Amino acid sequence: MPADHTQQQSTHEQQRARELSMHSTLPPANVPGYEAQSRLGSGAFGEVWIGIDQKTSRQVAIKFFMHQAGLDWTQLSREVEKLVLLSTDRYVVQLLDVGWESDPPYYIMEYIENGSLEDLLNREGQLSVRDAEELFREIAIGLMHAHGKGVLHCDLKPANILLDLENKPRLADFGQSRLSHEQSPALGTLFYMAPEQADLNAVPDSCWDVYALGALLYCMLTGAPPHRSDAATRQFESASGLADRLAKYRNLITASPPPSEHRRVSGVDRPLAEIVDRCLAVDPQRRFPNVQAVIDALHARDIARLRRPLMLIGFVGPILLLAIMAIFGLRGYERAVKHSELLVTIKARENNAMTARAAADSIKGEVYRYFVLIEKEANSAAFRERFAQVAETEIVQQISDPQLTPAERDALRPDFIAHPPRQALNDYLQQRLDEHLRKLSANTSELKLASFLLVDATGRMLAVAYDDNSPSRSVGWNYAYRTYFHGGPADLEFEDQSVPRFMQAEADIEPIRSTHFSAAFRSTTTGRWKIAVSTPIFRDGNPQADVVGVLGMTVNLGDFSYFRNTDLEDKFAVLVDGRRGPNQGVILQHPLFDIMSQDGVGPAEDYSATEFRVTPTQLASMHPNARYQDPFGESAEGEMYRGDWIASASTVALPGSKPADGGIVVLVQEREEVATAEVKELGRQLKREGIWALGGVFGVIIVLWYIAIRMMADPRSIAARSGPSLATPGGSTPLATNVVAKHQRTTLPAPPHQRPSPPRRKN
């Protein structure tokens, strides 16, 4: 740890001190009654020797002031005055004698055997928390005694703390000290000096010594004073003068974050760290007002540490009893609530299973009705007649030519759309759709259709009719990739991803040969999610002949009659595609679909590519203890579906399918918190009653603790907190004033600068 210098000494003076240390070891003068034996060190103004009191054989320290020309006799006189004022204090290095008449002048001090705290820190680096705390306490007591006598040290640092044979600290070097009523500034040492002290117009204050105390403890714990760094030191060395150096020091302290290295030292508890923090507060108003307050904080910490075992026993005992009672009560409560919730969940799952079976039966019957309806429409004479007038026309052959580019085919579409036979076929489909919608308006149990569609044997869209009479954007394009055309488990993908699939022609795709329930898809015209029930159109109505077209009708997801008649948020049915294939687990219908269908129209990705699926594991894990997580709960729009659900499932076997192929799954889900709300409310009531009971017992314990703490409180601490402090910031107490007044009446040997000049001889 490098030496810290009081800011009064310049670099030149420090160099001069080093030169003096090279001089002879003979004492500068004989001191009556003392024998100077060996030189202890040198400074800017002289030398310090170890001597022996010839009367008592006591070792002393003799300081000779050899270079009187640059010596501040006023400051030296003040230091002697302070030492005389503290002459009976065992915490201060004692002044034994002065020799102003000698040449050179000197004064004699106690010799403190173990050197300074700075020497100890240079050897050890940093002290243990216990040793640092003991030294800090002794230094604080000594400083409090000095303040009590009206003396502010103003330059507290490790070099000014000497250690005796028992390693007890003694305050030394009162050269910068001030009486509490003095108004002249006093400069301390960088990194130990309070920021407000670093001002040539500052008025001495006891808070300065409080800051230095905190810096001392911080240095003993960490090995370095607060805020000191190589960069800061270089910045101060580059200052243009003392005022500039002090200004830079103030700016450094006020701009830097509070020091925190002491909090990372092992063994530093929170109260001790807070004492350091408060001593080092930049704002004097946030600092301890005086050293007595620091000692009170240490005393409070000691009492708390002594009482901790008793308080721990008194605290842990009742809390342990409460904990045992609470644990057994909570275990019983949780078991009862969980058992009740399980029973309610089983009951809810059974009800949901019944609902799912009823919904599956309803949907199964409705799907059969869709199958019957589409086959009836495809086999009607009126339809077949109009279809035959269109299928073999020249315009159909032209637009279906696989050699055409998408642009050429798009150029033919207006003629194709306006072709009278095709338009008549389209009007016929629209008429049939409107008739079904009129039946639905009269009877809600009727089938609800979204559209009729007709494609030829190549998948070319010949006619489309929609429930809202919207114009079609699909006519003339090829939809052979759709599952309603080829009957596969999912829509087909083409190699060329740069061109929409409906603009590409694939002549080798075979159409269905039996009525088919398609995978979910999104309409390129309406943008809504649908499923299609499609049936093949055979040449001459012969099932053994070639397929010349496919007639289909689409149903918007959720338009099954069962779902149209339910409007529940906490319990509803969901359709899941349970058929084997890439679409297995895809959700076909969900209450959230109405929201999702409003995001626009146009080309859309295949629905199977979305993340909204129910995994086979989820379907298989719907046992009484399982909780179902709605896949839509992970979407941005599905926040309302997050959480636990109680779910049961039932499969709808599609016409013509095998049991091994699976089918459409009806999943009925009920919000778990709604199903178990009554049980949970009962549990909450029981818990509230238990909490009130525990709160009452705990309140009684707190009252007993408060009474015990008040009875164990130290009366001296209460008096110290309620009464006035021994020393107040910036001023002296009556005791200090009386001591100063008494001291001012004491006659001291006057230093040379205060003695009258001798009369001149006349020649």
BELZIUR-V335367 format. One record per residue. N is the residue number from 1. PSI is psi as a letter, one per 20 degrees, with the letter a starting at -180 (NA if undefined). OMEGA is omega as a letter, one per 40 degrees, with the letter a starting at -180 (NA if undefined). Layout:
BEGIN
n=N psi=PSI omega=OMEGA
n=N psi=PSI omega=OMEGA
END
This chain:
BEGIN
n=1 psi=o omega=a
n=2 psi=q omega=a
n=3 psi=q omega=i
n=4 psi=p omega=a
n=5 psi=p omega=i
n=6 psi=q omega=a
n=7 psi=i omega=i
n=8 psi=h omega=a
n=9 psi=p omega=a
n=10 psi=r omega=i
n=11 psi=h omega=i
n=12 psi=g omega=a
n=13 psi=h omega=i
n=14 psi=g omega=i
n=15 psi=h omega=i
n=16 psi=h omega=i
n=17 psi=h omega=i
n=18 psi=h omega=i
n=19 psi=h omega=a
n=20 psi=h omega=a
n=21 psi=i omega=i
n=22 psi=i omega=a
n=23 psi=a omega=a
n=24 psi=q omega=i
n=25 psi=j omega=i
n=26 psi=p omega=a
n=27 psi=q omega=a
n=28 psi=h omega=a
n=29 psi=r omega=i
n=30 psi=p omega=a
n=31 psi=o omega=a
n=32 psi=p omega=i
n=33 psi=i omega=a
n=34 psi=q omega=i
n=35 psi=o omega=i
n=36 psi=p omega=a
n=37 psi=g omega=a
n=38 psi=q omega=a
n=39 psi=p omega=i
n=40 psi=h omega=a
n=41 psi=r omega=a
n=42 psi=q omega=i
n=43 psi=a omega=a
n=44 psi=h omega=a
n=45 psi=i omega=i
n=46 psi=b omega=a
n=47 psi=q omega=i
n=48 psi=p omega=a
n=49 psi=q omega=i
n=50 psi=p omega=a
n=51 psi=r omega=i
n=52 psi=p omega=i
n=53 psi=o omega=a
n=54 psi=i omega=i
n=55 psi=g omega=a
n=56 psi=i omega=a
n=57 psi=k omega=i
n=58 psi=p omega=i
n=59 psi=p omega=i
n=60 psi=r omega=i
n=61 psi=p omega=a
n=62 psi=p omega=i
n=63 psi=o omega=i
n=64 psi=p omega=i
n=65 psi=n omega=a
n=66 psi=h omega=a
n=67 psi=n omega=a
n=68 psi=i omega=a
n=69 psi=g omega=a
n=70 psi=j omega=a
n=71 psi=p omega=i
n=72 psi=n omega=a
n=73 psi=h omega=i
n=74 psi=g omega=i
n=75 psi=g omega=i
n=76 psi=h omega=i
n=77 psi=g omega=i
n=78 psi=h omega=a
n=79 psi=g omega=i
n=80 psi=g omega=i
n=81 psi=g omega=a
n=82 psi=g omega=a
n=83 psi=h omega=i
n=84 psi=g omega=i
n=85 psi=h omega=a
n=86 psi=k omega=a
n=87 psi=i omega=a
n=88 psi=j omega=a
n=89 psi=p omega=a
n=90 psi=i omega=a
n=91 psi=i omega=a
n=92 psi=p omega=i
n=93 psi=p omega=a
n=94 psi=p omega=i
n=95 psi=p omega=a
n=96 psi=h omega=a
n=97 psi=r omega=i
n=98 psi=q omega=i
n=99 psi=m omega=a
n=100 psi=h omega=a
n=101 psi=i omega=a
n=102 psi=r omega=i
n=103 psi=o omega=e
n=104 psi=r omega=i
n=105 psi=r omega=a
n=106 psi=r omega=i
n=107 psi=q omega=a
n=108 psi=p omega=a
n=109 psi=r omega=i
n=110 psi=q omega=i
n=111 psi=o omega=a
n=112 psi=p omega=a
n=113 psi=h omega=a
n=114 psi=j omega=i
n=115 psi=b omega=a
n=116 psi=r omega=i
n=117 psi=h omega=i
n=118 psi=g omega=i
n=119 psi=g omega=i
n=120 psi=g omega=i
n=121 psi=h omega=i
n=122 psi=h omega=i
n=123 psi=g omega=a
n=124 psi=h omega=a
n=125 psi=g omega=i
n=126 psi=q omega=a
n=127 psi=r omega=i
n=128 psi=q omega=a
n=129 psi=h omega=a
n=130 psi=g omega=a
n=131 psi=g omega=i
n=132 psi=g omega=a
n=133 psi=g omega=a
n=134 psi=g omega=i
n=135 psi=g omega=a
n=136 psi=g omega=a
n=137 psi=g omega=a
n=138 psi=g omega=i
n=139 psi=g omega=a
n=140 psi=g omega=i
n=141 psi=g omega=i
n=142 psi=g omega=i
n=143 psi=h omega=i
n=144 psi=g omega=i
n=145 psi=g omega=i
n=146 psi=g omega=i
n=147 psi=h omega=i
n=148 psi=h omega=i
n=149 psi=j omega=i
n=150 psi=j omega=a
n=151 psi=p omega=i
n=152 psi=p omega=a
n=153 psi=g omega=i
n=154 psi=i omega=i
n=155 psi=l omega=a
n=156 psi=p omega=i
n=157 psi=r omega=a
n=158 psi=h omega=a
n=159 psi=h omega=a
n=160 psi=j omega=i
n=161 psi=o omega=i
n=162 psi=q omega=a
n=163 psi=p omega=a
n=164 psi=a omega=a
n=165 psi=h omega=i
n=166 psi=j omega=a
n=167 psi=k omega=i
n=168 psi=p omega=a
n=169 psi=q omega=i
n=170 psi=p omega=i
n=171 psi=p omega=a
n=172 psi=r omega=i
n=173 psi=m omega=i
n=174 psi=k omega=a
n=175 psi=h omega=i
n=176 psi=j omega=a
n=177 psi=q omega=i
n=178 psi=q omega=i
n=179 psi=q omega=a
n=180 psi=i omega=a
n=181 psi=i omega=a
n=182 psi=q omega=a
n=183 psi=i omega=a
n=184 psi=q omega=a
n=185 psi=r omega=i
n=186 psi=p omega=a
n=187 psi=p omega=i
n=188 psi=b omega=a
n=189 psi=p omega=a
n=190 psi=q omega=i
n=191 psi=i omega=i
n=192 psi=i omega=a
n=193 psi=p omega=i
n=194 psi=q omega=a
n=195 psi=h omega=a
n=196 psi=i omega=i
n=197 psi=h omega=a
n=198 psi=m omega=a
n=199 psi=p omega=a
n=200 psi=i omega=i
n=201 psi=j omega=a
n=202 psi=q omega=i
n=203 psi=p omega=a
n=204 psi=q omega=a
n=205 psi=q omega=i
n=206 psi=h omega=i
n=207 psi=h omega=i
n=208 psi=g omega=a
n=209 psi=h omega=i
n=210 psi=g omega=i
n=211 psi=g omega=a
n=212 psi=h omega=i
n=213 psi=g omega=i
n=214 psi=h omega=i
n=215 psi=h omega=i
n=216 psi=g omega=a
n=217 psi=g omega=i
n=218 psi=g omega=a
n=219 psi=g omega=i
n=220 psi=h omega=a
n=221 psi=h omega=a
n=222 psi=i omega=a
n=223 psi=i omega=a
n=224 psi=q omega=i
n=225 psi=r omega=a
n=226 psi=q omega=i
n=227 psi=i omega=a
n=228 psi=p omega=i
n=229 psi=r omega=i
n=230 psi=h omega=a
n=231 psi=g omega=i
n=232 psi=g omega=i
n=233 psi=g omega=i
n=234 psi=h omega=i
n=235 psi=g omega=a
n=236 psi=h omega=a
n=237 psi=h omega=a
n=238 psi=j omega=a
n=239 psi=q omega=a
n=240 psi=i omega=a
n=241 psi=a omega=a
n=242 psi=g omega=a
n=243 psi=g omega=i
n=244 psi=g omega=i
n=245 psi=g omega=i
n=246 psi=h omega=i
n=247 psi=g omega=i
n=248 psi=h omega=i
n=249 psi=g omega=i
n=250 psi=g omega=a
n=251 psi=h omega=i
n=252 psi=g omega=a
n=253 psi=g omega=a
n=254 psi=h omega=a
n=255 psi=i omega=a
n=256 psi=q omega=i
n=257 psi=q omega=i
n=258 psi=p omega=i
n=259 psi=q omega=a
n=260 psi=i omega=a
n=261 psi=h omega=a
n=262 psi=h omega=i
n=263 psi=i omega=i
n=264 psi=i omega=i
n=265 psi=p omega=a
n=266 psi=p omega=i
n=267 psi=i omega=i
n=268 psi=o omega=a
n=269 psi=r omega=a
n=270 psi=g omega=i
n=271 psi=g omega=i
n=272 psi=g omega=i
n=273 psi=h omega=i
n=274 psi=h omega=i
n=275 psi=g omega=i
n=276 psi=g omega=a
n=277 psi=g omega=a
n=278 psi=h omega=i
n=279 psi=h omega=a
n=280 psi=j omega=i
n=281 psi=p omega=a
n=282 psi=g omega=i
n=283 psi=o omega=a
n=284 psi=h omega=i
n=285 psi=h omega=i
n=286 psi=i omega=i
n=287 psi=r omega=i
n=288 psi=p omega=a
n=289 psi=h omega=a
n=290 psi=r omega=a
n=291 psi=h omega=i
n=292 psi=h omega=i
n=293 psi=h omega=i
n=294 psi=g omega=i
n=295 psi=h omega=i
n=296 psi=h omega=i
n=297 psi=g omega=i
n=298 psi=g omega=a
n=299 psi=g omega=i
n=300 psi=h omega=i
n=301 psi=g omega=i
n=302 psi=g omega=a
n=303 psi=g omega=a
n=304 psi=h omega=i
n=305 psi=h omega=i
n=306 psi=h omega=a
n=307 psi=i omega=a
n=308 psi=g omega=i
n=309 psi=g omega=i
n=310 psi=g omega=i
n=311 psi=h omega=i
n=312 psi=g omega=i
n=313 psi=g omega=a
n=314 psi=h omega=i
n=315 psi=g omega=a
n=316 psi=h omega=a
n=317 psi=f omega=i
n=318 psi=h omega=i
n=319 psi=h omega=i
n=320 psi=g omega=i
n=321 psi=g omega=i
n=322 psi=h omega=a
n=323 psi=g omega=i
n=324 psi=g omega=i
n=325 psi=g omega=a
n=326 psi=h omega=a
n=327 psi=g omega=a
n=328 psi=h omega=i
n=329 psi=g omega=a
n=330 psi=h omega=i
n=331 psi=g omega=i
n=332 psi=g omega=i
n=333 psi=g omega=a
n=334 psi=g omega=i
n=335 psi=g omega=a
n=336 psi=g omega=a
n=337 psi=g omega=a
n=338 psi=g omega=i
n=339 psi=g omega=i
n=340 psi=g omega=i
n=341 psi=h omega=i
n=342 psi=g omega=i
n=343 psi=g omega=i
n=344 psi=h omega=i
n=345 psi=g omega=i
n=346 psi=g omega=i
n=347 psi=g omega=i
n=348 psi=h omega=i
n=349 psi=h omega=i
n=350 psi=g omega=i
n=351 psi=g omega=i
n=352 psi=h omega=i
n=353 psi=g omega=i
n=354 psi=g omega=i
n=355 psi=g omega=i
n=356 psi=g omega=i
n=357 psi=g omega=i
n=358 psi=g omega=i
n=359 psi=h omega=i
n=360 psi=g omega=i
n=361 psi=g omega=i
n=362 psi=g omega=a
n=363 psi=h omega=i
n=364 psi=g omega=i
n=365 psi=h omega=a
n=366 psi=h omega=i
n=367 psi=g omega=i
n=368 psi=h omega=i
n=369 psi=h omega=i
n=370 psi=g omega=i
n=371 psi=g omega=a
n=372 psi=g omega=a
n=373 psi=g omega=a
n=374 psi=h omega=i
n=375 psi=h omega=i
n=376 psi=g omega=i
n=377 psi=h omega=a
n=378 psi=h omega=a
n=379 psi=j omega=a
n=380 psi=q omega=a
n=381 psi=h omega=a
n=382 psi=g omega=i
n=383 psi=g omega=a
n=384 psi=h omega=i
n=385 psi=g omega=a
n=386 psi=h omega=i
n=387 psi=g omega=a
n=388 psi=h omega=a
n=389 psi=i omega=a
n=390 psi=g omega=a
n=391 psi=h omega=a
n=392 psi=j omega=a
n=393 psi=q omega=a
n=394 psi=h omega=a
n=395 psi=h omega=i
n=396 psi=g omega=i
n=397 psi=h omega=a
n=398 psi=g omega=a
n=399 psi=i omega=i
n=400 psi=j omega=a
n=401 psi=o omega=a
n=402 psi=i omega=a
n=403 psi=i omega=a
n=404 psi=q omega=i
n=405 psi=q omega=i
n=406 psi=h omega=a
n=407 psi=g omega=i
n=408 psi=h omega=i
n=409 psi=h omega=i
n=410 psi=h omega=i
n=411 psi=h omega=i
n=412 psi=i omega=a
n=413 psi=g omega=i
n=414 psi=g omega=i
n=415 psi=h omega=i
n=416 psi=g omega=a
n=417 psi=h omega=a
n=418 psi=i omega=a
n=419 psi=p omega=a
n=420 psi=g omega=i
n=421 psi=g omega=i
n=422 psi=g omega=i
n=423 psi=h omega=i
n=424 psi=g omega=i
n=425 psi=g omega=i
n=426 psi=g omega=i
n=427 psi=h omega=i
n=428 psi=g omega=i
n=429 psi=g omega=i
n=430 psi=h omega=i
n=431 psi=g omega=i
n=432 psi=h omega=i
n=433 psi=g omega=i
n=434 psi=h omega=i
n=435 psi=g omega=i
n=436 psi=h omega=i
n=437 psi=h omega=i
n=438 psi=h omega=i
n=439 psi=h omega=a
n=440 psi=h omega=i
n=441 psi=h omega=i
n=442 psi=h omega=a
n=443 psi=o omega=a
n=444 psi=i omega=i
n=445 psi=i omega=i
n=446 psi=q omega=i
n=447 psi=p omega=a
n=448 psi=o omega=a
n=449 psi=q omega=i
n=450 psi=h omega=a
n=451 psi=r omega=i
n=452 psi=q omega=i
n=453 psi=q omega=a
n=454 psi=p omega=i
n=455 psi=q omega=i
n=456 psi=a omega=a
n=457 psi=i omega=i
n=458 psi=i omega=a
n=459 psi=j omega=a
n=460 psi=p omega=a
n=461 psi=o omega=a
n=462 psi=h omega=a
n=463 psi=q omega=i
n=464 psi=p omega=i
n=465 psi=p omega=a
n=466 psi=q omega=a
n=467 psi=h omega=i
n=468 psi=j omega=i
n=469 psi=k omega=i
n=470 psi=q omega=i
n=471 psi=q omega=a
n=472 psi=q omega=i
n=473 psi=j omega=a
n=474 psi=h omega=a
n=475 psi=p omega=i
n=476 psi=i omega=i
n=477 psi=r omega=a
n=478 psi=p omega=a
n=479 psi=k omega=i
n=480 psi=i omega=a
n=481 psi=i omega=a
n=482 psi=q omega=a
n=483 psi=h omega=i
n=484 psi=i omega=i
n=485 psi=g omega=a
n=486 psi=i omega=i
n=487 psi=j omega=i
n=488 psi=r omega=a
n=489 psi=i omega=a
n=490 psi=q omega=i
n=491 psi=q omega=a
n=492 psi=q omega=i
n=493 psi=p omega=i
n=494 psi=q omega=a
n=495 psi=g omega=a
n=496 psi=o omega=a
n=497 psi=i omega=a
n=498 psi=i omega=a
n=499 psi=p omega=i
n=500 psi=q omega=a
n=501 psi=h omega=a
n=502 psi=i omega=i
n=503 psi=i omega=a
n=504 psi=q omega=a
n=505 psi=p omega=i
n=506 psi=o omega=a
n=507 psi=i omega=a
n=508 psi=j omega=i
n=509 psi=p omega=a
n=510 psi=p omega=i
n=511 psi=r omega=i
n=512 psi=q omega=i
n=513 psi=j omega=i
n=514 psi=r omega=a
n=515 psi=p omega=a
n=516 psi=q omega=i
n=517 psi=o omega=a
n=518 psi=r omega=i
n=519 psi=r omega=i
n=520 psi=q omega=i
n=521 psi=r omega=a
n=522 psi=p omega=a
n=523 psi=p omega=i
n=524 psi=i omega=i
n=525 psi=g omega=a
n=526 psi=i omega=a
n=527 psi=j omega=a
n=528 psi=q omega=i
n=529 psi=p omega=a
n=530 psi=r omega=i
n=531 psi=q omega=a
n=532 psi=q omega=i
n=533 psi=o omega=a
n=534 psi=q omega=a
n=535 psi=q omega=a
n=536 psi=q omega=i
n=537 psi=o omega=a
n=538 psi=q omega=i
n=539 psi=p omega=i
n=540 psi=j omega=i
n=541 psi=j omega=a
n=542 psi=o omega=a
n=543 psi=i omega=i
n=544 psi=i omega=a
n=545 psi=a omega=i
n=546 psi=q omega=i
n=547 psi=p omega=a
n=548 psi=i omega=i
n=549 psi=r omega=i
n=550 psi=p omega=i
n=551 psi=p omega=a
n=552 psi=q omega=i
n=553 psi=q omega=a
n=554 psi=q omega=i
n=555 psi=p omega=i
n=556 psi=p omega=i
n=557 psi=p omega=a
n=558 psi=i omega=a
n=559 psi=j omega=i
n=560 psi=q omega=a
n=561 psi=h omega=a
n=562 psi=g omega=a
n=563 psi=h omega=i
n=564 psi=h omega=a
n=565 psi=j omega=i
n=566 psi=p omega=a
n=567 psi=m omega=a
n=568 psi=q omega=i
n=569 psi=h omega=a
n=570 psi=i omega=i
n=571 psi=p omega=a
n=572 psi=r omega=a
n=573 psi=q omega=a
n=574 psi=q omega=i
n=575 psi=p omega=i
n=576 psi=p omega=i
n=577 psi=o omega=a
n=578 psi=j omega=a
n=579 psi=q omega=i
n=580 psi=p omega=a
n=581 psi=a omega=a
n=582 psi=h omega=a
n=583 psi=j omega=a
n=584 psi=p omega=a
n=585 psi=i omega=i
n=586 psi=p omega=i
n=587 psi=p omega=a
n=588 psi=h omega=a
n=589 psi=p omega=a
n=590 psi=q omega=i
n=591 psi=h omega=a
n=592 psi=i omega=a
n=593 psi=h omega=i
n=594 psi=h omega=i
n=595 psi=g omega=a
n=596 psi=h omega=a
n=597 psi=i omega=a
n=598 psi=j omega=a
n=599 psi=j omega=i
n=600 psi=r omega=a
n=601 psi=r omega=i
n=602 psi=a omega=a
n=603 psi=p omega=a
n=604 psi=q omega=i
n=605 psi=q omega=i
n=606 psi=p omega=a
n=607 psi=h omega=a
n=608 psi=i omega=a
n=609 psi=i omega=a
n=610 psi=r omega=a
n=611 psi=j omega=a
n=612 psi=n omega=a
n=613 psi=q omega=i
n=614 psi=o omega=a
n=615 psi=q omega=i
n=616 psi=h omega=i
n=617 psi=g omega=i
n=618 psi=g omega=i
n=619 psi=h omega=a
n=620 psi=i omega=a
n=621 psi=j omega=a
n=622 psi=m omega=i
n=623 psi=r omega=a
n=624 psi=h omega=a
n=625 psi=i omega=a
n=626 psi=q omega=i
n=627 psi=p omega=a
n=628 psi=p omega=i
n=629 psi=o omega=a
n=630 psi=p omega=i
n=631 psi=h omega=i
n=632 psi=i omega=i
n=633 psi=i omega=i
n=634 psi=i omega=a
n=635 psi=r omega=a
n=636 psi=h omega=a
n=637 psi=i omega=a
n=638 psi=k omega=a
n=639 psi=h omega=a
n=640 psi=i omega=a
n=641 psi=j omega=i
n=642 psi=q omega=i
n=643 psi=a omega=a
n=644 psi=q omega=i
n=645 psi=q omega=i
n=646 psi=o omega=a
n=647 psi=q omega=i
n=648 psi=q omega=a
n=649 psi=q omega=i
n=650 psi=q omega=a
n=651 psi=p omega=i
n=652 psi=o omega=i
n=653 psi=p omega=a
n=654 psi=q omega=i
n=655 psi=p omega=i
n=656 psi=i omega=a
n=657 psi=q omega=i
n=658 psi=q omega=i
n=659 psi=h omega=a
n=660 psi=h omega=a
n=661 psi=i omega=a
n=662 psi=a omega=a
n=663 psi=a omega=i
n=664 psi=p omega=a
n=665 psi=p omega=i
n=666 psi=o omega=a
n=667 psi=o omega=i
n=668 psi=p omega=a
n=669 psi=q omega=a
n=670 psi=p omega=a
n=671 psi=p omega=a
n=672 psi=g omega=a
n=673 psi=h omega=i
n=674 psi=g omega=a
n=675 psi=h omega=a
n=676 psi=j omega=a
n=677 psi=g omega=a
n=678 psi=g omega=i
n=679 psi=g omega=a
n=680 psi=h omega=i
n=681 psi=g omega=i
n=682 psi=g omega=i
n=683 psi=g omega=i
n=684 psi=h omega=i
n=685 psi=g omega=i
n=686 psi=h omega=a
n=687 psi=g omega=i
n=688 psi=g omega=i
n=689 psi=g omega=i
n=690 psi=h omega=i
n=691 psi=g omega=i
n=692 psi=g omega=i
n=693 psi=g omega=i
n=694 psi=h omega=i
n=695 psi=h omega=i
n=696 psi=g omega=i
n=697 psi=g omega=a
n=698 psi=h omega=i
n=699 psi=g omega=i
n=700 psi=g omega=i
n=701 psi=g omega=i
n=702 psi=g omega=i
n=703 psi=g omega=i
n=704 psi=h omega=i
n=705 psi=g omega=a
n=706 psi=g omega=i
n=707 psi=g omega=a
n=708 psi=g omega=a
n=709 psi=g omega=i
n=710 psi=h omega=a
n=711 psi=h omega=a
n=712 psi=i omega=a
n=713 psi=q omega=i
n=714 psi=o omega=a
n=715 psi=h omega=a
n=716 psi=h omega=i
n=717 psi=g omega=i
n=718 psi=g omega=i
n=719 psi=h omega=a
n=720 psi=h omega=a
n=721 psi=h omega=a
n=722 psi=h omega=a
n=723 psi=r omega=a
n=724 psi=q omega=i
n=725 psi=q omega=a
n=726 psi=h omega=i
n=727 psi=q omega=a
n=728 psi=q omega=a
n=729 psi=p omega=i
n=730 psi=j omega=a
n=731 psi=r omega=a
n=732 psi=q omega=i
n=733 psi=r omega=i
n=734 psi=h omega=i
n=735 psi=g omega=a
n=736 psi=h omega=a
n=737 psi=g omega=i
n=738 psi=g omega=a
n=739 psi=g omega=i
n=740 psi=g omega=a
n=741 psi=g omega=i
n=742 psi=g omega=a
n=743 psi=h omega=a
n=744 psi=h omega=i
n=745 psi=i omega=a
n=746 psi=p omega=a
n=747 psi=p omega=i
n=748 psi=q omega=i
n=749 psi=p omega=a
n=750 psi=p omega=i
n=751 psi=r omega=a
n=752 psi=h omega=a
n=753 psi=i omega=a
n=754 psi=i omega=a
n=755 psi=q omega=i
n=756 psi=q omega=i
n=757 psi=q omega=i
n=758 psi=q omega=a
n=759 psi=q omega=i
n=760 psi=q omega=i
n=761 psi=q omega=i
n=762 psi=p omega=i
n=763 psi=NA omega=NA
END
